[in-house]
Structure formats: structure tokens, C-alpha cells
Amino acid sequence: MCRNGHRIAGRRGFGRLRKGRSGKWQAGYTGLDGRVHYAPTTFATADDARIWLRFEQRAIEADPESWIPPKERQALKDANLPPLLVELAERYIVGKPRPKPLRPTTEANYRYVLERHILPVLGGRRIDHITPATVQQWYESLSPKRPTERAHAYSRLRSITQFAVDRPLALIAENPCQTPNAGRVVAKGKIRTATLEELQTIVDNMPERLRLAVLIAAWCGLRQGETMELRRGDVNLTRGTITVARAVTRVAGEDPIVGDPKSEAGNRVVSIPPHILPAFKEHLKKHTGPERDALLFRGRDSGEQLAPSTLYRWYYPAREAAGRKDLRWHDLRHTPATMAAETGASLRDLMHRHGHSTAAASLRYQHYVQTRDQELAAKLSAMAVAGI
């Protein structure tokens, strides 16, 4: 404790913190004018105060000429001037009207992209001061060695600035993100689906309690979060079906979050291929509790849904044993989907079975089959020419 009844928390890198008698925290720093400036509001926790300091520091480092003392900036905001990008981004995440709230993992991803790529440079600028030239300069500063991250960052900024264009906000007349194809992610190439022999090798190299997880992904087409949230009551051995009604997601530092599947089409009933029904019966008998809500796959220590890190600890060596270090867990879905397309499954059939809300994803498998047919036609033509 010291002067005026305040406890001084001292300095921690950039800026300073102190805790008042009310328990609230105050944050301040020495500005470019050589004076100490404090946040216009107090904070409930020291971490909240440090986040504010970090934003102020990054804004100064990114664009020192545009720096305005915090309280003056607040006064401008109170005068109903267009908001800063950081303020608009928060409204976009938590306040934008949507049919459904953002999934926790989606919100975490949005915040990661903002914090890492967008806010340090543009967060302190008023939305009406962000021009196409400003956006182009920012985009060119992103590393071209990370094209996917670069495209995602641009796409996220474009969505936020479009939010400012659209009604009811209409804060700016046009979107400053005007770089053609900047938000487009270029595919790295076709996914090489696993062969039946490779799938069997992966299954054989998994611990017994996790073999069914591979079979479900590969033969039933469930996503990882859908598989890890399956419970005894979701499996009907008599009918040979799985009811997909939930999925588990994880955000760093938080407990597992159970919610709806990835899309509206994710709620579905999937038929179990008969040849893996015995594996279901064996797993339910040995590794699943008798209760209807007993998880099929759970962490031995936590008793909660199996964590991805635990799954990957076994899956990575198993795929390596199959000679497929390139095969991601999600790629297991491609093998049965492609095989289903080869059997003549319709687009609607593929969309239902794999929980696709749009035709684009399922069309990849039909396109693959069409490509195979074209290859066969070319070989037939070559045979015909050779015989002439």
C-alpha cells in the first residue's frame, strides 16, 4: 500500500498497473508526448488491464504517427465518430446478427487471426480511415511463405469491413478490401486417399480401445468431434445405425464444449457398414460403460471426451507404420466417400452421409470419379489407336 490508498503493482514491461481500494485495476503508460496516460476505464482483473496495455503498445509500434492519447480517443468515440477497427471487430464477433452464435472454436480462430495478423497494424485506426491503399500495404506486409494464413487474415478483414458497409451499420460507403483473390486459399493438391490395406494397417497399430474410432472415421464418415462425443445411446446395433446429434470442440485452456455438429446437415443418422458391426459390438462390450450416456471414447484420467492430443499420440505412429505420414485424421473420411461415389452414390447421398451442408464438398468425390472415368476413356482410346 502507498499513496492515496492505492496498491502499486509496479511496471511489467510496457506500462504500469495499480489496484485501487475498489478492487479494480488501472492501467497507464508513458505516451509519445512524454506524459503518463491512463485507460479511460478501470478493469476487473489485472489480465484485462495487461491486454489493454498490449494493444496500446502494438498500436504505437505499428503506426506512431496516428497515436492519440487514450482519453482523447475515447472522447472522439463518444462524439459518435466511426469506431476503431478493434471495436468493430469485437462487434462483428459477438454482436453481428447470425442464425446461430459462432462455435467456440470458430470464435477462438477469429480472435487468433485478429490478434496475430490484423489488430497490431490496423486495430487502432478508425474504420473510415482504412483505405484500399492501407489494406494493400498491410497485405503485402504479411509473409508470403504462409499463404494460407495470409489468405485467412485477408478474408477475415474483408468480412469485418463488409460488416461496416452493410446495413444497419453502413459506416463506410465501400469495402476497402479490393485486392483480387487475396482471400483465396490455393489448394495444395489432391488428397491421396488411403487404400484398404493402409487402413487395416492403421487399425492394427492402434490400441484396442481406439481401433473403432478409426473405423468410424473411415467407414461412417464422422468428423473427429462427432466421433469423440458418441455415446452408447447413439448406437443402435439392431438397426445398424449411428445417430449424430452432437460434437465436442476444444478451445485452448477450456474444458470440452459439447454443441451441435459443424453444420445443420451434421444432424443425421448414418448406417453402419455391416462388416464393421462386430467391431462395434466388441467395443461396446469391453470399452464402454452400460449407461446410455457412456462415452465410446474417453480419456482414462479425465473421464471426459478423448483429447485430440491423446488420439494423435497413437494415430501418428499408426499412419507411419502404414507408410502414410501425410494422412491427416480428417483425410480418413475421403476414402469411403470416394468409394461411395464409385458405387454410383448420388450427390444427395454423399451430402447426407458425410454431413455436408453444401454440395461443393461432396462434388469433390464425384469429380474424382469423373476424372477416373476420363482416364479410363483415354486408355481405351490408346488401345484402339494401337490396334489400328
C-alpha positions as CSV (number, residue, x, y, z in Angstrom):
1,M,0.0,0.0,0.0
2,C,1.1,3.6,-0.6
3,R,-0.1,7.0,-1.6
4,N,-3.8,7.7,-1.7
5,G,-4.7,4.2,-0.5
6,H,-3.7,2.6,-3.8
7,R,-1.5,-0.5,-4.1
8,I,1.0,-0.1,-6.8
9,A,1.5,-3.2,-8.9
10,G,4.6,-1.7,-10.5
11,R,5.7,-2.0,-14.0
12,R,5.6,-5.1,-16.1
13,G,7.3,-4.4,-19.4
14,F,5.3,-1.7,-21.2
15,G,3.2,0.5,-19.0
16,R,2.2,0.2,-15.4
17,L,-0.7,-1.3,-13.3
18,R,-2.2,-0.4,-9.9
19,K,-5.1,-1.8,-7.9
20,G,-7.4,0.6,-6.2
21,R,-9.5,0.2,-3.0
22,S,-12.5,-0.9,-5.0
23,G,-10.5,-3.9,-6.3
24,K,-10.5,-2.5,-9.8
25,W,-7.3,-2.2,-11.8
26,Q,-5.9,0.9,-13.5
27,A,-3.5,0.7,-16.4
28,G,-1.3,3.5,-17.8
29,Y,1.8,4.2,-19.8
30,T,4.1,6.9,-20.9
31,G,2.9,8.2,-24.3
32,L,4.8,9.6,-27.2
33,D,4.3,13.1,-25.7
34,G,6.3,12.1,-22.6
35,R,3.3,12.2,-20.3
36,V,1.6,9.3,-18.4
37,H,-1.8,8.4,-19.9
38,Y,-4.3,6.1,-18.2
39,A,-7.1,4.0,-19.7
40,P,-10.4,5.8,-19.7
41,T,-11.9,3.0,-17.7
42,T,-10.8,0.6,-14.9
43,F,-10.6,-3.2,-15.3
44,A,-11.9,-6.1,-13.3
45,T,-8.7,-8.1,-13.5
46,A,-5.0,-7.4,-13.9
47,D,-5.0,-9.6,-17.1
48,D,-7.7,-7.4,-18.7
49,A,-5.6,-4.3,-17.9
50,R,-2.5,-6.0,-19.4
51,I,-4.4,-6.8,-22.6
52,W,-5.3,-3.1,-23.0
53,L,-1.6,-2.2,-22.5
54,R,-0.6,-4.7,-25.0
55,F,-3.0,-3.3,-27.6
56,E,-1.8,0.2,-26.9
57,Q,1.8,-0.8,-27.3
58,R,1.2,-2.6,-30.6
59,A,-0.8,0.3,-32.0
60,I,2.0,2.7,-31.2
61,E,4.7,0.5,-32.7
62,A,2.6,-0.1,-35.8
63,D,1.6,3.5,-36.5
64,P,3.2,6.0,-34.2
65,E,2.0,9.0,-36.3
66,S,-1.7,8.1,-35.7
67,W,-1.3,7.8,-32.0
68,I,-3.9,9.7,-29.9
69,P,-4.0,9.7,-26.1
70,P,-6.5,7.2,-24.8
71,K,-8.9,9.6,-23.2
72,E,-8.9,11.9,-26.3
73,R,-9.6,8.8,-28.3
74,Q,-12.5,7.9,-26.0
75,A,-13.8,11.5,-26.4
76,L,-13.8,11.1,-30.2
77,K,-15.7,7.8,-29.8
78,D,-18.3,9.5,-27.6
79,A,-18.8,12.1,-30.3
80,N,-20.3,9.3,-32.4
81,L,-17.4,9.1,-34.8
82,P,-16.9,5.8,-36.7
83,P,-15.3,3.2,-34.4
84,L,-11.8,1.9,-34.4
85,L,-11.3,-1.4,-36.2
86,V,-10.6,-3.2,-32.9
87,E,-14.0,-2.1,-31.7
88,L,-15.8,-3.0,-34.9
89,A,-14.1,-6.4,-34.9
90,E,-15.5,-7.1,-31.4
91,R,-19.0,-6.1,-32.6
92,Y,-18.5,-8.4,-35.6
93,I,-17.7,-11.4,-33.4
94,V,-20.2,-11.0,-30.5
95,G,-22.8,-8.7,-31.9
96,K,-23.4,-9.5,-35.6
97,P,-26.8,-11.0,-36.2
98,R,-26.4,-14.6,-37.2
99,P,-28.7,-17.6,-37.4
100,K,-26.6,-19.3,-34.8
101,P,-23.8,-18.0,-32.5
102,L,-20.3,-18.7,-33.5
103,R,-18.9,-22.0,-32.4
104,P,-16.3,-21.7,-29.7
105,T,-13.5,-23.0,-31.9
106,T,-14.6,-20.6,-34.7
107,E,-14.6,-17.6,-32.3
108,A,-11.2,-18.7,-31.0
109,N,-9.9,-18.9,-34.5
110,Y,-11.3,-15.4,-35.4
111,R,-9.6,-13.9,-32.3
112,Y,-6.3,-15.6,-33.1
113,V,-6.2,-14.3,-36.6
114,L,-7.2,-10.8,-35.4
115,E,-4.6,-10.8,-32.6
116,R,-1.8,-12.2,-34.7
117,H,-2.2,-10.5,-38.1
118,I,-4.8,-7.7,-38.1
119,L,-5.1,-5.7,-34.9
120,P,-1.4,-5.0,-34.3
121,V,-1.3,-2.9,-37.5
122,L,-4.8,-1.8,-38.2
123,G,-6.7,-2.1,-34.9
124,G,-6.0,1.4,-33.8
125,R,-7.4,3.0,-37.0
126,R,-10.9,4.3,-37.4
127,I,-12.8,2.2,-39.9
128,D,-13.3,5.2,-42.2
129,H,-9.6,5.9,-42.3
130,I,-8.8,2.4,-43.6
131,T,-8.3,2.8,-47.4
132,P,-7.6,0.3,-50.2
133,A,-4.0,1.5,-50.1
134,T,-3.8,0.9,-46.4
135,V,-5.2,-2.6,-46.8
136,Q,-2.8,-3.3,-49.7
137,Q,0.2,-2.1,-47.7
138,W,-0.9,-4.3,-44.8
139,Y,-1.5,-7.3,-47.0
140,E,1.9,-7.0,-48.6
141,S,3.5,-7.0,-45.1
142,L,2.1,-10.5,-44.4
143,S,4.6,-13.3,-45.0
144,P,4.1,-14.9,-48.5
145,K,5.7,-18.0,-47.1
146,R,2.5,-18.7,-45.2
147,P,-0.1,-18.3,-48.0
148,T,-2.9,-20.0,-46.1
149,E,-2.6,-17.8,-43.0
150,R,-2.2,-14.8,-45.3
151,A,-5.4,-15.6,-47.2
152,H,-7.4,-16.3,-44.0
153,A,-6.3,-13.0,-42.5
154,Y,-7.3,-11.1,-45.6
155,S,-10.6,-12.9,-45.7
156,R,-11.3,-12.1,-42.1
157,L,-10.5,-8.4,-42.5
158,R,-12.8,-8.3,-45.6
159,S,-15.7,-9.8,-43.7
160,I,-15.3,-7.3,-40.9
161,T,-15.1,-4.3,-43.2
162,Q,-18.1,-5.6,-45.2
163,F,-19.9,-5.7,-41.9
164,A,-19.2,-1.9,-41.7
165,V,-20.6,-1.5,-45.2
166,D,-23.8,-3.4,-44.8
167,R,-26.9,-2.1,-43.1
168,P,-27.8,-1.4,-40.4
169,L,-24.3,-0.1,-39.7
170,A,-23.4,1.5,-43.1
171,L,-20.4,3.1,-41.5
172,I,-18.5,3.3,-44.8
173,A,-19.6,3.5,-48.4
174,E,-17.4,0.7,-49.9
175,N,-15.2,-2.1,-48.7
176,P,-11.5,-1.1,-48.7
177,C,-10.5,-4.8,-49.2
178,Q,-10.3,-4.8,-53.0
179,T,-7.3,-6.9,-53.8
180,P,-8.4,-9.6,-56.2
181,N,-8.1,-13.2,-55.0
182,A,-6.2,-12.1,-51.8
183,G,-8.6,-14.2,-49.6
184,R,-8.5,-17.2,-51.8
185,V,-6.7,-20.3,-50.4
186,V,-5.0,-22.3,-53.1
187,A,-5.4,-26.0,-52.7
188,K,-2.1,-27.8,-52.1
189,G,-3.1,-30.6,-54.3
190,K,-5.3,-33.6,-54.4
191,I,-5.6,-35.7,-51.2
192,R,-4.4,-39.3,-51.8
193,T,-6.9,-41.4,-50.2
194,A,-5.9,-44.4,-48.1
195,T,-6.1,-47.9,-49.6
196,L,-7.9,-50.7,-47.8
197,E,-4.5,-52.2,-46.9
198,E,-3.3,-48.9,-45.4
199,L,-6.5,-48.5,-43.4
200,Q,-6.1,-52.0,-42.0
201,T,-2.5,-51.4,-41.0
202,I,-3.5,-48.2,-39.2
203,V,-6.3,-50.0,-37.3
204,D,-3.9,-52.9,-36.4
205,N,-1.4,-50.4,-34.9
206,M,-3.9,-48.5,-32.8
207,P,-4.6,-49.6,-29.2
208,E,-7.6,-51.8,-28.9
209,R,-9.8,-49.1,-27.3
210,L,-9.2,-46.7,-30.2
211,R,-9.5,-49.0,-33.2
212,L,-13.2,-48.4,-33.6
213,A,-12.5,-44.6,-33.8
214,V,-10.5,-45.2,-37.0
215,L,-13.2,-47.5,-38.4
216,I,-16.0,-44.9,-37.7
217,A,-14.0,-42.1,-39.4
218,A,-13.1,-44.3,-42.3
219,W,-16.3,-46.2,-42.9
220,C,-19.0,-43.9,-41.4
221,G,-17.5,-40.6,-42.4
222,L,-17.9,-38.9,-39.0
223,R,-15.8,-35.9,-38.1
224,Q,-13.4,-36.2,-35.2
225,G,-15.5,-34.0,-32.8
226,E,-18.6,-36.1,-33.7
227,T,-16.8,-39.3,-33.1
228,M,-15.4,-38.3,-29.7
229,E,-18.9,-37.2,-28.5
230,L,-20.6,-40.5,-29.4
231,R,-22.3,-42.3,-26.6
232,R,-23.8,-45.7,-26.1
233,G,-27.3,-44.4,-26.7
234,D,-26.3,-43.0,-30.1
235,V,-25.5,-46.5,-31.5
236,N,-28.3,-48.8,-32.5
237,L,-26.9,-52.3,-33.2
238,T,-30.3,-53.7,-34.1
239,R,-30.8,-51.2,-36.9
240,G,-27.1,-50.8,-37.6
241,T,-27.1,-47.0,-37.3
242,I,-25.4,-44.1,-35.6
243,T,-27.3,-41.0,-34.6
244,V,-25.1,-37.9,-35.0
245,A,-26.6,-35.2,-32.9
246,R,-23.7,-33.6,-31.1
247,A,-20.0,-32.8,-31.4
248,V,-17.3,-31.8,-28.9
249,T,-14.9,-29.0,-29.5
250,R,-12.0,-27.7,-27.5
251,V,-10.5,-24.3,-27.1
252,A,-7.1,-23.9,-25.5
253,G,-7.3,-23.7,-21.7
254,E,-11.0,-24.5,-21.5
255,D,-13.0,-27.7,-20.7
256,P,-14.5,-29.7,-23.6
257,I,-17.5,-27.9,-25.1
258,V,-20.4,-30.0,-26.4
259,G,-22.7,-28.5,-29.0
260,D,-24.3,-29.1,-32.4
261,P,-22.4,-30.7,-35.2
262,K,-20.5,-28.4,-37.6
263,S,-23.5,-27.6,-39.8
264,E,-27.2,-28.1,-39.9
265,A,-26.6,-31.1,-42.2
266,G,-24.4,-32.5,-39.5
267,N,-27.5,-33.8,-37.6
268,R,-28.1,-37.2,-39.3
269,V,-28.5,-40.9,-38.9
270,V,-25.7,-42.9,-40.5
271,S,-25.9,-46.6,-41.5
272,I,-23.0,-48.7,-40.2
273,P,-21.4,-50.9,-42.9
274,P,-22.2,-54.5,-41.9
275,H,-18.6,-55.6,-42.0
276,I,-17.7,-53.3,-39.0
277,L,-20.7,-54.2,-36.8
278,P,-18.7,-56.8,-35.0
279,A,-16.1,-54.2,-34.0
280,F,-18.9,-52.0,-32.6
281,K,-20.3,-54.9,-30.5
282,E,-16.8,-55.8,-29.2
283,H,-16.0,-52.2,-28.3
284,L,-19.3,-51.6,-26.5
285,K,-18.8,-54.8,-24.5
286,K,-15.2,-54.1,-23.5
287,H,-14.6,-50.3,-23.5
288,T,-18.0,-48.6,-23.0
289,G,-20.0,-48.2,-19.8
290,P,-23.5,-49.6,-19.5
291,E,-25.2,-46.2,-19.2
292,R,-26.9,-44.7,-22.3
293,D,-24.7,-41.6,-21.9
294,A,-21.5,-43.5,-21.5
295,L,-18.9,-42.2,-23.9
296,L,-17.5,-44.6,-26.5
297,F,-14.1,-42.9,-26.3
298,R,-12.9,-41.2,-23.1
299,G,-9.7,-40.1,-21.5
300,R,-8.6,-42.6,-18.9
301,D,-7.6,-39.9,-16.4
302,S,-10.2,-37.2,-17.1
303,G,-13.2,-39.4,-17.9
304,E,-14.1,-36.8,-20.4
305,Q,-14.2,-36.9,-24.2
306,L,-10.8,-38.2,-25.5
307,A,-8.5,-35.3,-26.2
308,P,-7.1,-34.8,-29.7
309,S,-3.5,-34.9,-28.3
310,T,-4.2,-38.4,-26.9
311,L,-5.7,-39.6,-30.1
312,Y,-2.8,-38.3,-32.2
313,R,-0.2,-39.8,-29.8
314,W,-1.4,-43.2,-31.2
315,Y,-2.6,-42.2,-34.6
316,Y,0.7,-40.7,-35.9
317,P,2.8,-43.8,-35.3
318,A,0.0,-46.0,-36.8
319,R,-0.2,-44.0,-40.0
320,E,3.6,-44.0,-40.2
321,A,3.5,-47.8,-40.0
322,A,1.2,-47.7,-43.0
323,G,3.7,-45.5,-44.9
324,R,1.2,-42.6,-44.8
325,K,2.7,-39.8,-42.7
326,D,0.8,-37.4,-44.9
327,L,-2.7,-38.8,-44.0
328,R,-4.5,-36.5,-41.6
329,W,-7.2,-37.8,-39.4
330,H,-9.8,-35.8,-41.4
331,D,-8.5,-37.5,-44.6
332,L,-9.8,-40.8,-43.4
333,R,-13.3,-39.5,-44.4
334,H,-12.2,-39.3,-48.1
335,T,-11.6,-43.0,-48.7
336,P,-15.2,-44.2,-48.1
337,A,-16.6,-41.1,-49.7
338,T,-14.7,-41.8,-52.9
339,M,-15.6,-45.4,-52.8
340,A,-19.2,-44.5,-52.3
341,A,-19.1,-42.2,-55.3
342,E,-17.6,-45.1,-57.3
343,T,-20.6,-47.2,-56.4
344,G,-22.8,-44.6,-58.1
345,A,-24.0,-42.7,-54.9
346,S,-25.8,-39.6,-55.7
347,L,-24.7,-36.1,-54.6
348,R,-27.6,-36.0,-52.1
349,D,-26.5,-39.4,-50.7
350,L,-22.9,-38.2,-50.2
351,M,-24.1,-34.9,-48.6
352,H,-26.3,-36.7,-46.1
353,R,-23.8,-39.4,-45.1
354,H,-20.9,-37.1,-44.5
355,G,-22.9,-34.2,-43.1
356,H,-22.1,-31.7,-45.8
357,S,-24.3,-28.6,-45.8
358,T,-23.2,-27.6,-49.3
359,A,-22.8,-29.6,-52.5
360,A,-19.2,-28.3,-53.0
361,A,-17.6,-30.7,-50.6
362,S,-19.4,-33.8,-51.9
363,L,-18.8,-32.8,-55.5
364,R,-15.0,-33.4,-54.9
365,Y,-15.7,-37.1,-54.7
366,Q,-17.9,-37.2,-57.8
367,H,-15.3,-35.1,-59.6
368,Y,-12.7,-37.7,-58.6
369,V,-14.8,-40.5,-60.1
370,Q,-15.3,-38.4,-63.3
371,T,-11.5,-38.0,-63.5
372,R,-11.0,-41.7,-63.2
373,D,-13.6,-42.3,-65.9
374,Q,-11.8,-39.9,-68.2
375,E,-8.5,-41.7,-67.5
376,L,-10.2,-45.0,-68.4
377,A,-11.5,-43.5,-71.6
378,A,-8.1,-42.2,-72.5
379,K,-6.6,-45.7,-72.0
380,L,-9.3,-47.3,-74.2
381,S,-8.6,-44.7,-76.9
382,A,-4.9,-45.5,-76.7
383,M,-5.7,-49.2,-77.0
384,A,-7.9,-48.6,-80.0
385,V,-5.2,-46.4,-81.8
386,A,-2.6,-49.1,-81.1
387,G,-4.7,-51.7,-82.7
388,I,-5.3,-49.8,-85.9
